Amino acid sequence: MVELQDFDMASHLRNEEEIQLYLNEVLQEDNVELILSALGDIAKARNMSQIARDAGVTREGLYKALSGKGNPSFATVLKVMKALNLSFEVKQSYA
């Protein structure tokens, strides 16, 4: 029997272009849990402890908030985005 290892997306986010492509793809899904989880993957790829310090939250709190099961405030999401040097862009939706 072959034993499968857990897939860790954070280990595949090696540069800014990959991070942007990943997050933009996830944002198209309109799934809040998935978006939060993707931000968690990006934070892990960039050093979760440092991102937590920069966002002004505890490391444990950040893991929980970005687990996909957390419910962070929009203010926390914005702080995390800033700590990750990422921003949202608004454009007209034609869906």
DSSP file (Angstrom, degrees, kcal/mol; ACC not computed):
  #  RESIDUE AA STRUCTURE BP1 BP2  ACC     N-H-->O    O-->H-N    N-H-->O    O-->H-N    TCO  KAPPA ALPHA  PHI   PSI    X-CA   Y-CA   Z-CA
    1    1 A M              0   0    0      0, 0.0     2,-0.4     0, 0.0     0, 0.0   0.000 360.0 360.0 360.0 136.5    0.0    0.0    0.0
    2    2 A V        -     0   0    0      1,-0.0     2,-0.6     0, 0.0     0, 0.0  -0.747 360.0-141.5 -90.0 131.0    1.3    3.5   -0.9
    3    3 A E        -     0   0    0     -2,-0.4     2,-0.3     0, 0.0    -1,-0.0  -0.832  15.2-146.7 -95.1 124.1    1.2    6.1    1.8
    4    4 A L        -     0   0    0     -2,-0.6     2,-0.3     3,-0.0     3,-0.0  -0.675   7.7-137.4 -90.4 142.3    0.2    9.5    0.6
    5    5 A Q        -     0   0    0     -2,-0.3     2,-0.1     1,-0.1    -1,-0.0  -0.683  30.2 -96.8 -94.1 151.8    1.6   12.7    2.2
    6    6 A D        -     0   0    0     -2,-0.3     2,-0.4     1,-0.1    -1,-0.1  -0.415  40.4-117.7 -63.8 140.7   -0.5   15.7    2.9
    7    7 A F        -     0   0    0     -2,-0.1     2,-0.6    -3,-0.0    -1,-0.1  -0.701  25.1-162.5 -82.8 129.0   -0.2   18.4    0.2
    8    8 A D    >   -     0   0    0     -2,-0.4     3,-1.1     1,-0.2     4,-0.3  -0.895   7.9-171.6-116.4 100.0    1.3   21.6    1.5
    9    9 A M  G >  S+     0   0    0     -2,-0.6     3,-2.1     1,-0.3     4,-0.5   0.839  81.1  68.4 -58.9 -35.1    0.5   24.5   -0.9
   10   10 A A  G >  S+     0   0    0      1,-0.3     3,-1.0     2,-0.2    -1,-0.3   0.827  92.8  58.6 -56.7 -33.3    2.8   26.8    1.0
   11   11 A S  G <  S+     0   0    0     -3,-1.1    -1,-0.3     1,-0.2    -2,-0.2   0.638 104.4  52.2 -72.6 -11.9    5.8   24.8   -0.1
   12   12 A H  G <  S+     0   0    0     -3,-2.1     2,-1.2    -4,-0.3    -1,-0.2   0.453  85.3  88.8-101.2  -3.3    4.9   25.5   -3.8
   13   13 A L    <   +     0   0    0     -3,-1.0    -1,-0.1    -4,-0.5     3,-0.0  -0.730  47.9 153.2 -96.5  87.7    4.6   29.3   -3.4
   14   14 A R        +     0   0    0     -2,-1.2     2,-0.3     1,-0.1    -1,-0.2   0.622  56.2  16.9 -97.1 -15.4    8.1   30.2   -4.2
   15   15 A N  S  > S-     0   0    0     -3,-0.2     4,-2.0     1,-0.1     5,-0.2  -0.939  81.5 -95.5-151.7 172.8    7.9   33.7   -5.6
   16   16 A E  H  > S+     0   0    0     -2,-0.3     4,-2.6     1,-0.2     5,-0.2   0.857 118.6  55.1 -62.6 -37.6    5.6   36.7   -5.8
   17   17 A E  H  > S+     0   0    0      2,-0.2     4,-2.6     1,-0.2    -1,-0.2   0.925 108.8  47.3 -63.5 -44.5    4.2   35.8   -9.2
   18   18 A E  H  > S+     0   0    0      1,-0.2     4,-2.4     2,-0.2    -1,-0.2   0.893 112.2  51.0 -63.5 -39.3    3.1   32.3   -8.0
   19   19 A I  H  X S+     0   0    0     -4,-2.0     4,-2.6     2,-0.2     5,-0.2   0.932 112.0  46.2 -63.6 -46.3    1.5   33.9   -4.9
   20   20 A Q  H  X S+     0   0    0     -4,-2.6     4,-2.5     2,-0.2     5,-0.2   0.916 113.5  48.4 -64.0 -44.1   -0.4   36.4   -7.0
   21   21 A L  H  X S+     0   0    0     -4,-2.6     4,-2.1    -5,-0.2    -1,-0.2   0.922 113.0  48.9 -62.0 -43.7   -1.6   33.8   -9.5
   22   22 A Y  H  X S+     0   0    0     -4,-2.4     4,-2.3    -5,-0.2    -2,-0.2   0.950 114.0  43.9 -61.2 -51.6   -2.7   31.5   -6.7
   23   23 A L  H  X S+     0   0    0     -4,-2.6     4,-2.6     1,-0.2    -2,-0.2   0.903 112.9  51.4 -65.9 -40.5   -4.6   34.1   -4.8
   24   24 A N  H  X S+     0   0    0     -4,-2.5     4,-1.0    -5,-0.2    -1,-0.2   0.889 110.7  49.4 -62.9 -37.9   -6.3   35.5   -7.9
   25   25 A E  H  < S+     0   0    0     -4,-2.1     3,-0.5    -5,-0.2     4,-0.4   0.924 112.4  47.3 -65.4 -44.2   -7.4   32.1   -8.9
   26   26 A V  H >< S+     0   0    0     -4,-2.3     3,-1.8     1,-0.2     5,-0.5   0.884 105.0  60.1 -65.4 -39.0   -8.8   31.4   -5.5
   27   27 A L  H >< S+     0   0    0     -4,-2.6     3,-1.2     1,-0.3    -1,-0.2   0.798  95.6  63.3 -60.6 -27.8  -10.6   34.7   -5.4
   28   28 A Q  T 3< S+     0   0    0     -4,-1.0    -1,-0.3    -3,-0.5    -2,-0.2   0.675  90.3  68.1 -70.2 -16.3  -12.6   33.7   -8.5
   29   29 A E  T <  S-     0   0    0     -3,-1.8    -1,-0.2    -4,-0.4    -2,-0.2   0.641  92.1-142.3 -78.5 -14.6  -14.2   30.9   -6.5
   30   30 A D    <   +     0   0    0     -3,-1.2     2,-0.5    -4,-0.3    -3,-0.1   0.879  54.5 136.7  52.9  41.2  -16.2   33.2   -4.3
   31   31 A N     >  -     0   0    0     -5,-0.5     4,-2.4     1,-0.2    -1,-0.2  -0.941  42.6-162.3-122.9 107.1  -15.6   30.9   -1.4
   32   32 A V  H  > S+     0   0    0     -2,-0.5     4,-2.7     1,-0.2     5,-0.2   0.896  91.0  51.0 -57.8 -45.6  -14.7   32.7    1.9
   33   33 A E  H  > S+     0   0    0      1,-0.2     4,-2.3     2,-0.2    -1,-0.2   0.902 111.8  48.0 -60.7 -40.9  -13.2   29.7    3.6
   34   34 A L  H  > S+     0   0    0      2,-0.2     4,-2.3     1,-0.2    -1,-0.2   0.889 111.2  50.5 -67.1 -39.7  -11.0   28.9    0.6
   35   35 A I  H  X S+     0   0    0     -4,-2.4     4,-2.3     2,-0.2    -2,-0.2   0.927 112.0  46.9 -64.3 -45.6   -9.8   32.6    0.4
   36   36 A L  H  X S+     0   0    0     -4,-2.7     4,-2.0     1,-0.2    -2,-0.2   0.909 112.1  50.6 -63.0 -41.2   -8.9   32.6    4.1
   37   37 A S  H  X S+     0   0    0     -4,-2.3     4,-2.2    -5,-0.2    -1,-0.2   0.894 108.9  51.8 -63.0 -39.9   -7.2   29.3    3.7
   38   38 A A  H  X S+     0   0    0     -4,-2.3     4,-2.4     2,-0.2    -2,-0.2   0.902 107.6  51.7 -64.5 -40.9   -5.2   30.6    0.7
   39   39 A L  H  X S+     0   0    0     -4,-2.3     4,-2.6     1,-0.2    -1,-0.2   0.885 108.9  52.3 -61.7 -36.6   -4.1   33.6    2.7
   40   40 A G  H  X S+     0   0    0     -4,-2.0     4,-2.5    26,-0.4    -2,-0.2   0.904 107.6  51.0 -63.5 -41.8   -3.0   31.1    5.4
   41   41 A D  H  X S+     0   0    0     -4,-2.2     4,-2.2     2,-0.2    -2,-0.2   0.915 112.1  47.1 -60.5 -43.0   -0.9   29.2    2.8
   42   42 A I  H  X S+     0   0    0     -4,-2.4     4,-1.5     2,-0.2    -2,-0.2   0.910 110.8  51.3 -67.0 -42.3    0.7   32.5    1.7
   43   43 A A  H  X S+     0   0    0     -4,-2.6     4,-0.7     1,-0.2     8,-0.2   0.901 110.6  49.5 -61.6 -40.6    1.4   33.5    5.3
   44   44 A K  H >< S+     0   0    0     -4,-2.5     3,-0.8     1,-0.2     4,-0.3   0.911 109.2  52.0 -62.9 -41.8    3.0   30.1    5.9
   45   45 A A  H 3< S+     0   0    0     -4,-2.2    -1,-0.2     1,-0.2    -2,-0.2   0.791 116.1  40.9 -64.7 -27.2    5.1   30.5    2.7
   46   46 A R  H 3< S-     0   0    0     -4,-1.5    -1,-0.2    -3,-0.2    -2,-0.2   0.408 133.0 -76.7-103.8   0.9    6.3   33.9    3.9
   47   47 A N    <X  -     0   0    0     -3,-0.8     4,-2.3    -4,-0.7     3,-0.4   0.764  36.7-146.9  99.7  90.9    6.9   33.1    7.6
   48   48 A M  H  > S+     0   0    0     -4,-0.3     4,-2.5     1,-0.2     5,-0.2   0.848  96.1  55.5 -54.5 -41.4    3.7   33.0    9.7
   49   49 A S  H  > S+     0   0    0      1,-0.2     4,-2.1     2,-0.2    -1,-0.2   0.917 110.3  44.6 -62.6 -43.3    5.3   34.3   12.8
   50   50 A Q  H  > S+     0   0    0     -3,-0.4     4,-2.7     2,-0.2    -1,-0.2   0.903 112.8  51.0 -68.3 -41.0    6.6   37.5   11.1
   51   51 A I  H  X S+     0   0    0     -4,-2.3     4,-2.1    -8,-0.2    -2,-0.2   0.906 109.5  51.4 -63.0 -41.0    3.2   38.0    9.3
   52   52 A A  H  X>S+     0   0    0     -4,-2.5     5,-2.4    -5,-0.2     4,-0.9   0.930 111.4  47.0 -61.2 -46.1    1.4   37.7   12.7
   53   53 A R  H ><5S+     0   0    0     -4,-2.1     3,-0.7     1,-0.2    -2,-0.2   0.936 113.3  48.5 -60.2 -46.6    3.7   40.3   14.3
   54   54 A D  H 3<5S+     0   0    0     -4,-2.7    -1,-0.2     1,-0.2    -2,-0.2   0.822 113.9  46.5 -64.6 -31.3    3.3   42.6   11.3
   55   55 A A  H 3<5S-     0   0    0     -4,-2.1    -1,-0.2    -5,-0.2    -2,-0.2   0.562 112.9-119.0 -87.5  -9.4   -0.5   42.3   11.4
   56   56 A G  T <<5S+     0   0    0     -4,-0.9     2,-0.3    -3,-0.7    -3,-0.2   0.821  75.0 110.7  76.5  31.6   -0.6   42.7   15.2
   57   57 A V  S   <S-     0   0    0     -5,-2.4    -1,-0.3    -6,-0.2    -2,-0.2  -0.874  72.8 -95.0-129.4 164.5   -2.1   39.3   16.0
   58   58 A T     >  -     0   0    0     -2,-0.3     4,-2.4     1,-0.1     5,-0.2  -0.426  31.6-119.7 -75.4 156.8   -0.8   36.3   17.8
   59   59 A R  H  > S+     0   0    0      2,-0.2     4,-2.5     1,-0.2     5,-0.2   0.926 116.7  48.0 -60.2 -45.1    0.7   33.5   15.6
   60   60 A E  H  > S+     0   0    0      1,-0.2     4,-2.3     2,-0.2    -1,-0.2   0.900 110.9  51.2 -63.1 -41.3   -1.9   31.1   17.0
   61   61 A G  H  > S+     0   0    0      1,-0.2     4,-2.7     2,-0.2    -1,-0.2   0.876 110.0  49.9 -63.4 -37.5   -4.7   33.6   16.4
   62   62 A L  H  X S+     0   0    0     -4,-2.4     4,-2.3     2,-0.2    -2,-0.2   0.916 109.1  51.0 -68.7 -42.8   -3.5   34.0   12.8
   63   63 A Y  H  < S+     0   0    0     -4,-2.5    -2,-0.2     1,-0.2    -1,-0.2   0.932 114.3  45.1 -57.0 -45.2   -3.4   30.2   12.2
   64   64 A K  H >< S+     0   0    0     -4,-2.3     3,-1.3     1,-0.2     6,-0.4   0.934 112.8  49.7 -65.5 -46.3   -7.0   30.0   13.5
   65   65 A A  H 3< S+     0   0    0     -4,-2.7     3,-0.4     1,-0.3    -1,-0.2   0.855 118.4  39.2 -61.3 -36.1   -8.3   33.0   11.5
   66   66 A L  T 3< S+     0   0    0     -4,-2.3   -26,-0.4     1,-0.2    -1,-0.3   0.168  85.4 100.0-102.8  17.5   -6.8   31.7    8.3
   67   67 A S  S <  S-     0   0    0     -3,-1.3    -1,-0.2    -4,-0.1    -2,-0.1   0.636  96.6-113.6 -75.8 -12.7   -7.6   28.0    8.8
   68   68 A G  S    S+     0   0    0     -3,-0.4   -32,-0.1    -4,-0.2   -31,-0.1   0.195 113.5  66.9  93.5 -16.1  -10.6   28.3    6.5
   69   69 A K  S    S+     0   0    0     -5,-0.3    -4,-0.1   -33,-0.1    -3,-0.1   0.453  81.4  95.0-111.6  -8.0  -12.8   27.6    9.6
   70   70 A G        -     0   0    0     -6,-0.4    -5,-0.1    -5,-0.2   -34,-0.1  -0.234  64.5-144.7 -77.1 171.9  -12.0   30.9   11.4
   71   71 A N        +     0   0    0    -35,-0.0    -6,-0.1    -2,-0.0    -5,-0.1  -0.509  26.2 178.7-137.0  66.1  -14.1   34.0   11.2
   72   72 A P        -     0   0    0      0, 0.0     2,-0.0     0, 0.0   -36,-0.0  -0.296  32.9-106.0 -70.8 154.7  -11.7   36.9   11.2
   73   73 A S     >  -     0   0    0      1,-0.1     4,-2.0     4,-0.0     5,-0.1  -0.340  28.6-112.5 -70.4 161.2  -13.0   40.5   11.0
   74   74 A F  H  > S+     0   0    0      1,-0.2     4,-2.6     2,-0.2     5,-0.2   0.860 119.8  59.3 -63.5 -33.7  -12.5   42.3    7.7
   75   75 A A  H  > S+     0   0    0      2,-0.2     4,-2.2     1,-0.2    -1,-0.2   0.899 105.2  48.8 -60.8 -40.5  -10.1   44.6    9.6
   76   76 A T  H  > S+     0   0    0      2,-0.2     4,-2.5     1,-0.2    -2,-0.2   0.914 109.7  51.5 -65.6 -42.1   -7.9   41.6   10.4
   77   77 A V  H  X S+     0   0    0     -4,-2.0     4,-2.8     1,-0.2    -2,-0.2   0.920 110.4  49.2 -60.6 -43.0   -8.0   40.4    6.8
   78   78 A L  H  X S+     0   0    0     -4,-2.6     4,-2.4     2,-0.2    -1,-0.2   0.893 110.2  50.7 -63.7 -39.6   -6.9   43.9    5.7
   79   79 A K  H  X S+     0   0    0     -4,-2.2     4,-2.5     2,-0.2    -2,-0.2   0.908 112.1  47.6 -63.3 -41.9   -4.1   43.9    8.3
   80   80 A V  H  X S+     0   0    0     -4,-2.5     4,-2.0     2,-0.2    -2,-0.2   0.927 110.5  51.5 -65.1 -45.0   -2.9   40.4    7.0
   81   81 A M  H  <>S+     0   0    0     -4,-2.8     5,-3.0     1,-0.2     4,-0.2   0.919 111.8  47.6 -57.8 -43.6   -3.1   41.6    3.4
   82   82 A K  H ><5S+     0   0    0     -4,-2.4     3,-1.6     1,-0.2    -1,-0.2   0.923 110.2  51.4 -63.9 -43.6   -0.9   44.6    4.3
   83   83 A A  H 3<5S+     0   0    0     -4,-2.5    -1,-0.2     1,-0.3    -2,-0.2   0.811 111.0  49.2 -62.4 -29.5    1.5   42.4    6.2
   84   84 A L  T 3<5S-     0   0    0     -4,-2.0    -1,-0.3    -5,-0.1    -2,-0.2   0.425 114.5-119.9 -86.8   0.1    1.7   40.2    3.1
   85   85 A N  T < 5S+     0   0    0     -3,-1.6     2,-0.3     1,-0.2    -3,-0.2   0.885  72.8 128.0  58.8  40.4    2.3   43.3    0.9
   86   86 A L      < -     0   0    0     -5,-3.0     2,-0.3    -6,-0.1    -1,-0.2  -0.865  37.8-169.7-121.0 157.2   -0.9   42.4   -1.1
   87   87 A S        -     0   0    0     -2,-0.3     2,-0.3    -3,-0.1    -9,-0.0  -0.976  22.3-115.2-143.9 158.4   -3.9   44.5   -1.9
   88   88 A F        -     0   0    0     -2,-0.3     2,-0.4     2,-0.0     0, 0.0  -0.647  23.2-156.1 -88.5 150.4   -7.3   44.1   -3.3
   89   89 A E        -     0   0    0     -2,-0.3     2,-0.4     2,-0.0    -2,-0.0  -0.998   7.6-145.2-127.6 132.5   -8.3   45.7   -6.6
   90   90 A V        +     0   0    0     -2,-0.4     2,-0.3     3,-0.0    -2,-0.0  -0.810  26.7 160.0-100.4 134.5  -11.9   46.4   -7.5
   91   91 A K        -     0   0    0     -2,-0.4     2,-0.1     0, 0.0    -2,-0.0  -0.969  47.4 -80.0-145.8 161.1  -13.2   46.1  -11.0
   92   92 A Q        -     0   0    0     -2,-0.3     2,-0.4     1,-0.1     0, 0.0  -0.362  43.1-139.5 -61.9 134.7  -16.6   45.8  -12.7
   93   93 A S        -     0   0    0      1,-0.1    -1,-0.1    -2,-0.1    -3,-0.0  -0.844  18.2-174.6-100.3 134.5  -18.0   42.3  -12.6
   94   94 A Y              0   0    0     -2,-0.4    -1,-0.1     1,-0.1    -2,-0.0  -0.073 360.0 360.0-115.4  31.5  -19.7   40.9  -15.7
   95   95 A A              0   0    0      0, 0.0    -1,-0.1     0, 0.0    -2,-0.0   0.472 360.0 360.0 -77.5 360.0  -20.9   37.6  -14.2
